[in-house]
Amino acid sequence: MDGSWALVDAEWLRTRLGTPGLVVMDASVGAHRAGALGRIPGARRFDIDGALSDPASPLPHTMPDAGRFTEEMRALGVNASDTVVVYDAAGVYSSARAWWMLRATGFDRVAVLDGGLPAWIAADGPTEEHGAEPVERGDFTARPRDGWFVDADEVAAALDDPDRVVLDARSAGRFEGTAPEPREGLRGGHMPGSVSLPFTGLQDEGRMLPPDELREHFERAAGGRKRLVVSCGSGVTACVLALGAELAGYRDIAVYDGSWSEWGLPSGRPVRTGR
């Protein structure tokens, strides 16, 4: 299994659920977390809002260090030989963040459930109440890959690099500065030279578009450039762009972990409004 294996459908999971070595993880966040829809049977909690964000960072949803990530994955019973499927209750949203985090730490046996929990239920997949059953400790070890997460200085360099493009997954209104930011204290607008590519445009009713259609979206936004840096509000939906880019055939992809939660703070970082 290589990095091109990134997306599975509900039928694929239905026929394999309960197989030894298959770990299912619920990466839902915010209002969708622990919702009334329940969970896929046996799903373990990939807590992006809590344990799987860096507690030392003032920014939301930032990647924890290798030691903390290793500990959390082992506590969740993940082994190096396992296959992991991640999903969320919104469709394909925060599950892409969990997928990218695992990939960024050297673990390639991970895929996103296309359409998430709604698609699972629509396919008559069983659900159960949320719980936290004990699991045997795993042997997962994080081996971070250089360049998969980048900081503000690296993004600034990418904005000045004619071979790279910075893609913004936020809505067009937030990109243009005509819609308010959901987090207080952030400036409206976008990084000069970045390109708007709302993550919702890569989906149809919560499912990712086919690879050829994804490729058209990325080629139009990137203008032929193959080296991508993706950003959003807090590093979550940027990973939907990363997933879409990989499905479209791109391989040089980096996620700006701080995203607009960092760049949009009052500072000397340049911000523009409008298109």
N, C-alpha and C positions, 0 to 999 in steps of 0.2 A: 504494500500500500504506500503510495507516495502523496506528495502535496496536492496533486490534482484531484484527489478524493476529498471533496469538501461538502457535499450536499447529498442527503438521502431523503427519500419520501416516506410517508407514513406506512405504505405497504412493505417497504424494505424493513422498517423497524418492527412492524407487526409480526413478520415471519421469523424474527430473530430475538424478540424480547424474551429475556430469561436465559439466554445462552451464556454459559460460563465465559467470563472474560469480556462481556459486553456491559459497559457502564453507561447508564442514562443519567443526565444531569439537567436539572431545572435551573436556568439562569435568569429567570424573570426578575424584573426590578420594579420599583416604585409601586404604582397603583395596581399593577398586575401581579405583584408578589403574593403568593399564598391565597389566590383568589378562589371564588366559589366553584370554579371549574375543576378543582382538584389537581391531581398530578398523574403523570404516567406511572403505572405501578413500579415501585422500587426506585423511582428517581431520587437522586441525591441532590442536595441544595448547593449550587454554585453561587455563592453569595457575593455578587459584585458590589452590592450596596454596603457590605460589612466586611467580613473577614478577608475577602479577596480584593480589597483596595488597600493601598498603603496608609496605615494609620498615622504616619508621621507627616503626610502631605496635607497642606491646607486645601488642595484641589480635590474635587470629587473623582472617584473611579480611576485613580492612578494605579499603575502596575506596582504590586509589592515586590520587594527584592527576592532574589532566588531562594534564599533560605526560608523566608516566610511562605512563599508559594509552594516550595517542596513540602513543608510541614503541613500546610492546609490540604494539599492533594493526597498526601499519605493518610491524613486523618479521615479523608473521604474514601479511603480504600482503593485508590487508583494505583495500579501497577504499570510498570514500563511496558508490559506485554499486552495490556488491555486495549480494547477499542472503545472509544468514548463517543456518544452522540449527545449533543447539547440542544436544548430547545428553550423557548420562552412562550409565555401566554399571549404575546402580542402578535405573533407570526414569525417574522425574522427581524429581530430587533436586538435585544441584549445578548441573545445566543451567539450572535456573530462576534461579540466582544469576548465571550468565553472561548470560542473557537480560536480567535487570534491570540489570546493569552497563552493557550496551550501550545499553539504552533510556535509562538515566539520563544518558548522555553524548550524547544527541541522535540516536542511531542507531535508527531504527524498522524497518529492513528485517531483522528478526531474529525467528526463531521457535524454539520448543522442539520436539524430536522426541518425540511422545507415546509413553510406554513405553520410551523410550531404546533402548540397545543390545539388551536382551532382546527388545523388540518387533520390532526390525530383524531379528534372527536368526530369530525365530519366523515372520517374513514371508519367509524365505529370502533375505534381503538378504546380499550377499557381505561378507566380512571379510578383513582382511590383518593381517600382523604390524605391531606398532607401529614407527614410524620417524619421521624428521624430515627430509624432503626439503627442499631449498632452494626458496624461493618468491621471486618478484619483490616488492620492497618496495612496500607500498601507500601510499595517500594519505589514509587515515582521519585525521580530526581530532576529538578529543573536545570537545564543547560541553555542559558539565554543566548540567543542569536544576535549578533551585532547588527544594529541598524533597523531592527524591526519596530522598535519604538524610538522616536526622536524627540528632542527638546526644542524650545523656542529658537535657540541660536541655529540649530540645524535647519529648522524651517525657514528662517530668514535667509540662510545660504541657498536653500532650494528655490526661494522666490527670485533670486538673482541668477540662477543657473538656467541657461536656455535649453538644457537637456532634461530638465525636470519640471513638473507641474504640481501645484498644490491644489487639491480638489476639496471643496467644502460641502459636507453632507447636510448642512442645515437648510431650512426652508429658504425660498427666494426672498421672502420678506425680511427674514433675519439677516441674510447676506447683504441685502441692499440697505438695511438699517431702517426700514419702514415698519417693521414689526418689533415689538419689545422683546428684550432678552428675558428668559424666565428666571435668571439669577440676578439678584440685586447687585448694583455697583458695576456692571459691565457696560462698556461702550457698545453702541450699535454699529453694524457695518461688517467689513471684511478686511482681510490682509490685501494690500495692494499687489496685484498680479495673480491672486488666486482666482479660481474658477468655480462657479456655483454648479454643483451636481447633487441636488437633493436626493437622499437615499430612497425616498418614497417612489421616485421615478424609475427605480430599478426593480420594482415589485409590481405584482398584480394580485390584489386581494391577499396580501401577506406572503405570497410565494415569489421567489426570485424569477426574473424573466429568463427565457432560454439564452444560452451562451451567445448566439449570433446577435440577438437584440441587445444584450449587455455590451457586446463589443462595439456596436454602433454608438451607444451612449458614451462609452469611454473614448472612443476615437474622436467623436465630436467635441467632447470636453477637453481632452488632452491635446488636440491638434497634432496628432502623430507622435507625441512624446511618449516614451515607454517607461520612464522612471517616475513613479507616482508617490506623492506624499498626501495622505488623506487626513482630514480634520473634521470636527463637528463642534458640538457644544461642550461635551465633557468626555470625549474619547470613546463613546459607545457606538453611535451610528456611523462614525468614521469606519468602524470595523465592518459595517454592512457594505460600504464602498470597497473595503479590502476584499471581502468575500466575493462581491460582484466582479472585481477586477481579476481575481484569481480564476473565477469561472470563465471569464472572457479571454483568458490566456496570458495575462500580465504576470510577471514574476518579480519585478523590482518594485516592491510596495513597502512603504513605511507609514506607521500611524503616529500622528502627533498626539502624544498622551495628554498633555495639558489642554490642548484644543482651545476653544474660545474662552473657556473658564480661566485660562491663563492669559492668552493674547489680548482678550478684551478688557482686562483690568486696566485701570488708569496707570499709564506708564509712557515711556518714550517709544513704544512699539507703534509703528504707523497703522492707521485705520482709515479706510475709505468707505463712503456710503454711495448709494446708487448702483447702477449696473456696471 
